[in-house]
Amino acid sequence: MSWKVTLPCTRTEAEALKGDIVAFAALDFPPALMTSEPDPAQPDAWRLDAYFEAEPSPADIATLRALVPSAGRAKAAVERLPDEDWLTLSQAGLEPIRAGRFFVHTPAHRDEVPAGAIAFEIDAGRAFGTGQHETTTGCLVALDRLKREGAVFANVADIGTGTGLLAFAAMRLWPAARAIASDIDPVAIEVAAENAAINRVPIGRGPGRLALAVAAGLDHRALAARAPYDLIVANILAGPLIDLAPAFAAALAPGGRLILAGLLESQKARVLAACRRRGFDPSFEIMRGDWPTLVLRRRARR
């Protein structure tokens, strides 16, 4: 038998639960943590599910509460599970996502790929970006639209890559491009490398290959060495997007495109203002629930 403990949390808390959790490091069998957004109409109301191999103790539940302070005094739902593969069951609950020409699925749905779709298998696991959230699907739709409009890119960067999905998508649309994906979290880069192998995305430095880097924003010599880019994708949060506007401007070639996501509709004006000051003009916008995806163009230098 295995056990599941469920607590409410915020999106920020959910995204912070990446990699090994120090609080559980002393356990022989630490719990597997999975986060999800049950209701897209409430974009900050997320859920934490922790799977234990043995019945969780009061101390285990207290440790979980410390990871998600927003849960407050909410009662932890403790459930005993049948002797089945809970990971497969949890993945089966994640329905495939169709975004433009892309079809993103877990292993449980690999036999359901529609004819003509560009499919990616992304396991529910340790990094953000399985395709389930509106910010990720918005970026996929934006990439698809750029391709339909005839855009051609040869040098691509995916900043804050998470699972690697958006970098993979860009590479399928522009297979001759050089691409690099970075994330501040080393675990995310490990996950991206694993997903690249699953989806047959070549790792390397040349055209048609994906380089990976652990980096905060664009602060890495591998990212600097490849600039200027003609496409940058950044699905992170509004605050970092505003802070990174000068770096995006420095790294993007005149006429290049910038895809930004991870911001709420209420944060859009501030993100756009920061980018306009750095020489960007809006091209178009994709709305998914309360989450806009912004596509901007770098102005040509005078």
C-alpha positions as CSV (number, residue, x, y, z in Angstrom):
1,M,0.0,0.0,0.0
2,S,1.0,3.7,-0.4
3,W,-0.4,6.9,1.0
4,K,-1.3,10.3,-0.4
5,V,-1.4,13.6,1.6
6,T,-3.0,16.6,-0.1
7,L,-2.7,20.3,0.9
8,P,-3.6,23.5,-0.9
9,C,-0.8,25.8,-2.0
10,T,0.0,28.8,-4.2
11,R,1.6,28.7,-7.6
12,T,4.7,30.3,-6.2
13,E,5.0,27.6,-3.5
14,A,4.3,24.9,-6.1
15,E,7.1,26.1,-8.4
16,A,9.5,26.2,-5.4
17,L,9.1,22.5,-4.9
18,K,11.7,21.4,-7.4
19,G,14.5,19.0,-6.8
20,D,15.4,17.3,-3.5
21,I,13.5,18.6,-0.5
22,V,16.1,19.0,2.3
23,A,13.4,18.5,5.0
24,F,12.9,14.9,3.8
25,A,16.5,14.1,3.0
26,A,17.0,12.0,6.1
27,L,14.2,9.6,5.1
28,D,15.1,6.3,3.5
29,F,12.0,6.7,1.2
30,P,11.2,10.4,0.9
31,P,7.8,11.2,-0.5
32,A,7.3,12.1,-4.2
33,L,5.8,15.6,-4.5
34,M,3.5,16.6,-7.3
35,T,1.7,19.9,-7.8
36,S,-1.2,20.8,-10.0
37,E,-3.7,23.6,-10.7
38,P,-7.2,22.1,-10.1
39,D,-9.2,25.1,-11.4
40,P,-7.8,27.4,-14.1
41,A,-10.3,30.1,-13.0
42,Q,-8.3,30.4,-9.8
43,P,-4.7,30.7,-11.1
44,D,-3.1,31.0,-7.7
45,A,-5.0,28.1,-6.1
46,W,-2.7,25.1,-6.6
47,R,-2.6,21.7,-4.9
48,L,0.3,19.7,-3.4
49,D,0.0,15.9,-3.4
50,A,2.7,14.0,-1.5
51,Y,3.0,10.2,-2.0
52,F,4.4,8.1,0.8
53,E,5.4,4.4,0.7
54,A,4.3,4.1,4.4
55,E,1.6,5.8,6.5
56,P,2.8,9.4,7.0
57,S,3.5,10.4,10.6
58,P,2.3,13.7,12.2
59,A,5.8,14.9,11.8
60,D,5.8,14.2,8.0
61,I,2.5,16.1,7.6
62,A,4.0,19.0,9.7
63,T,7.0,19.1,7.4
64,L,4.7,19.3,4.3
65,R,2.8,22.1,5.9
66,A,6.1,24.0,6.4
67,L,6.7,23.7,2.6
68,V,3.3,25.4,1.8
69,P,2.7,28.1,4.5
70,S,-0.4,29.4,2.6
71,A,-2.2,26.2,3.6
72,G,-2.5,27.6,7.1
73,R,-4.8,25.5,9.2
74,A,-6.4,23.7,6.2
75,K,-7.0,20.1,7.0
76,A,-4.6,17.7,5.3
77,A,-6.4,15.1,3.3
78,V,-4.7,11.7,4.1
79,E,-5.7,8.8,1.8
80,R,-4.6,5.2,1.7
81,L,-4.0,4.1,-1.9
82,P,-4.4,0.6,-3.3
83,D,-1.3,-1.4,-4.3
84,E,-1.0,0.1,-7.7
85,D,1.5,2.2,-9.6
86,W,0.4,5.6,-8.3
87,L,2.7,7.5,-10.7
88,T,1.0,5.9,-13.7
89,L,-2.4,6.7,-12.2
90,S,-1.5,10.3,-11.5
91,Q,-0.2,10.7,-15.1
92,A,-3.4,9.1,-16.5
93,G,-5.2,12.0,-14.8
94,L,-3.2,14.5,-16.8
95,E,-5.1,14.8,-20.1
96,P,-3.1,15.5,-23.3
97,I,-2.9,19.1,-24.4
98,R,-3.5,20.3,-27.9
99,A,-2.0,23.7,-28.7
100,G,-1.8,24.6,-32.3
101,R,-0.1,21.8,-34.1
102,F,1.4,20.5,-30.9
103,F,0.2,17.5,-28.8
104,V,1.7,17.2,-25.4
105,H,1.1,14.0,-23.4
106,T,2.3,11.8,-20.6
107,P,3.4,8.2,-21.1
108,A,-0.2,7.0,-20.3
109,H,-1.4,8.7,-23.5
110,R,1.3,7.9,-26.0
111,D,-1.1,5.9,-28.2
112,E,-3.5,8.8,-28.7
113,V,-1.3,11.1,-30.8
114,P,-3.5,12.6,-33.6
115,A,-2.3,12.2,-37.2
116,G,-0.2,15.2,-38.3
117,A,0.4,16.5,-34.8
118,I,3.9,17.3,-33.5
119,A,3.9,15.2,-30.3
120,F,6.0,15.5,-27.2
121,E,6.0,13.1,-24.3
122,I,6.5,15.0,-21.1
123,D,6.4,13.1,-17.8
124,A,4.7,14.6,-14.8
125,G,7.6,15.1,-12.5
126,R,10.1,17.5,-11.1
127,A,10.0,20.5,-13.3
128,F,7.5,23.1,-14.4
129,G,6.2,23.0,-18.0
130,T,4.3,19.8,-18.7
131,G,2.0,21.7,-21.0
132,Q,-0.9,21.6,-18.6
133,H,-0.6,25.3,-17.6
134,E,-2.0,28.2,-19.7
135,T,1.4,29.9,-19.7
136,T,3.0,26.9,-21.5
137,T,0.1,26.3,-23.9
138,G,0.1,30.0,-24.7
139,C,3.8,29.9,-25.7
140,L,3.1,26.8,-27.8
141,V,0.2,28.6,-29.6
142,A,2.5,31.7,-30.1
143,L,5.2,29.6,-31.6
144,D,2.7,27.9,-33.9
145,R,1.3,31.2,-35.1
146,L,4.8,32.6,-35.8
147,K,5.5,29.6,-38.0
148,R,2.2,30.0,-39.8
149,E,3.0,33.6,-40.4
150,G,6.2,32.7,-42.1
151,A,8.7,33.6,-39.4
152,V,12.1,32.0,-39.7
153,F,14.5,31.7,-36.8
154,A,18.1,30.5,-36.8
155,N,19.2,31.2,-33.2
156,V,16.8,30.4,-30.3
157,A,17.0,30.7,-26.5
158,D,14.5,29.3,-24.0
159,I,15.0,31.1,-20.7
160,G,13.6,29.3,-17.6
161,T,13.0,26.1,-19.6
162,G,11.6,23.8,-16.9
163,T,11.0,20.5,-18.8
164,G,12.6,21.8,-22.0
165,L,9.2,21.6,-23.9
166,L,9.3,25.1,-25.4
167,A,12.8,24.6,-26.7
168,F,11.8,21.3,-28.2
169,A,8.8,22.9,-29.9
170,A,10.9,25.7,-31.4
171,M,13.4,23.1,-32.7
172,R,10.7,21.1,-34.4
173,L,9.3,24.2,-36.2
174,W,12.8,25.5,-37.2
175,P,14.9,22.3,-37.3
176,A,18.0,24.0,-38.7
177,A,18.2,26.5,-35.8
178,R,20.8,26.5,-33.1
179,A,19.0,26.4,-29.7
180,I,19.9,26.7,-26.0
181,A,17.7,26.2,-23.0
182,S,18.6,27.5,-19.5
183,D,17.1,27.3,-16.1
184,I,18.2,28.6,-12.7
185,D,17.4,25.2,-11.2
186,P,19.9,22.4,-11.9
187,V,17.2,19.8,-11.5
188,A,15.2,21.4,-14.3
189,I,18.2,21.0,-16.6
190,E,18.5,17.4,-15.7
191,V,14.8,16.9,-16.4
192,A,15.2,18.7,-19.8
193,A,18.0,16.4,-20.7
194,E,16.0,13.4,-19.8
195,N,13.0,14.7,-21.8
196,A,15.3,15.5,-24.8
197,A,16.3,11.8,-24.9
198,I,12.7,10.6,-24.7
199,N,11.7,13.0,-27.5
200,R,14.8,12.4,-29.6
201,V,16.0,16.0,-29.4
202,P,19.7,16.0,-30.2
203,I,21.9,17.6,-27.5
204,G,24.9,19.6,-28.7
205,R,26.1,23.0,-29.9
206,G,25.5,23.1,-33.7
207,P,22.5,23.7,-35.9
208,G,19.6,21.4,-35.1
209,R,21.0,20.6,-31.6
210,L,20.0,21.8,-28.2
211,A,22.6,23.1,-25.6
212,L,21.7,23.2,-22.0
213,A,22.9,25.6,-19.2
214,V,22.2,26.2,-15.6
215,A,21.8,30.0,-15.4
216,A,20.0,32.8,-13.8
217,G,18.3,34.7,-16.6
218,L,20.8,35.3,-19.4
219,D,23.8,35.5,-17.0
220,H,25.9,32.6,-18.4
221,R,28.9,32.7,-20.8
222,A,27.3,30.0,-23.0
223,L,24.2,32.3,-23.4
224,A,26.3,35.4,-24.0
225,A,28.5,33.6,-26.5
226,R,25.5,32.7,-28.7
227,A,24.0,36.2,-28.8
228,P,22.4,37.9,-30.7
229,Y,19.4,35.7,-30.9
230,D,16.5,36.1,-33.2
231,L,14.0,34.3,-30.9
232,I,13.9,34.3,-27.1
233,V,11.2,32.5,-25.1
234,A,10.8,33.2,-21.4
235,N,8.0,31.6,-19.4
236,I,8.8,32.6,-15.9
237,L,7.1,35.2,-13.6
238,A,6.2,38.9,-14.1
239,G,8.9,40.3,-11.7
240,P,11.8,38.5,-13.3
241,L,10.5,39.4,-16.8
242,I,10.5,43.1,-15.9
243,D,14.0,42.8,-14.3
244,L,15.3,40.9,-17.4
245,A,14.0,43.5,-20.0
246,P,17.4,45.1,-20.4
247,A,19.1,41.7,-20.8
248,F,16.5,40.6,-23.4
249,A,17.2,43.8,-25.4
250,A,20.9,43.3,-25.3
251,A,20.7,39.7,-26.4
252,L,18.1,40.0,-29.1
253,A,18.9,41.1,-32.6
254,P,17.0,44.0,-34.2
255,G,13.8,42.6,-35.6
256,G,14.0,39.6,-33.4
257,R,11.0,38.2,-31.5
258,L,10.5,37.9,-27.7
259,I,7.8,35.6,-26.3
260,L,7.0,36.3,-22.6
261,A,4.7,34.3,-20.3
262,G,4.1,33.6,-16.7
263,L,2.4,36.9,-16.0
264,L,-1.2,37.6,-15.1
265,E,-3.5,39.9,-17.0
266,S,-3.2,42.4,-14.1
267,Q,0.6,42.4,-14.5
268,K,0.7,42.9,-18.3
269,A,0.9,46.7,-18.4
270,R,4.0,46.7,-16.2
271,V,5.7,44.0,-18.2
272,L,4.9,45.8,-21.5
273,A,6.1,49.1,-20.2
274,A,9.4,47.7,-19.1
275,C,9.9,46.1,-22.6
276,R,8.8,49.2,-24.5
277,R,11.4,51.3,-22.7
278,R,14.0,48.8,-23.9
279,G,13.0,49.0,-27.6
280,F,10.3,46.4,-28.0
281,D,7.0,46.7,-29.7
282,P,4.0,44.3,-29.2
283,S,3.3,42.0,-32.2
284,F,0.4,40.0,-30.9
285,E,-1.0,38.4,-27.7
286,I,-2.4,35.0,-26.8
287,M,-4.9,34.8,-23.9
288,R,-5.4,31.5,-22.0
289,G,-7.7,32.1,-19.0
290,D,-6.1,34.9,-17.0
291,W,-2.7,34.3,-18.5
292,P,-1.5,36.4,-21.5
293,T,1.4,35.4,-23.6
294,L,3.1,38.4,-25.2
295,V,4.9,38.3,-28.5
296,L,7.1,41.4,-29.1
297,R,9.5,42.5,-31.8
298,R,12.9,44.3,-31.1
299,R,12.9,47.6,-32.9
300,A,15.6,48.1,-35.6
301,R,18.4,50.4,-34.4
302,R,18.5,53.9,-36.0
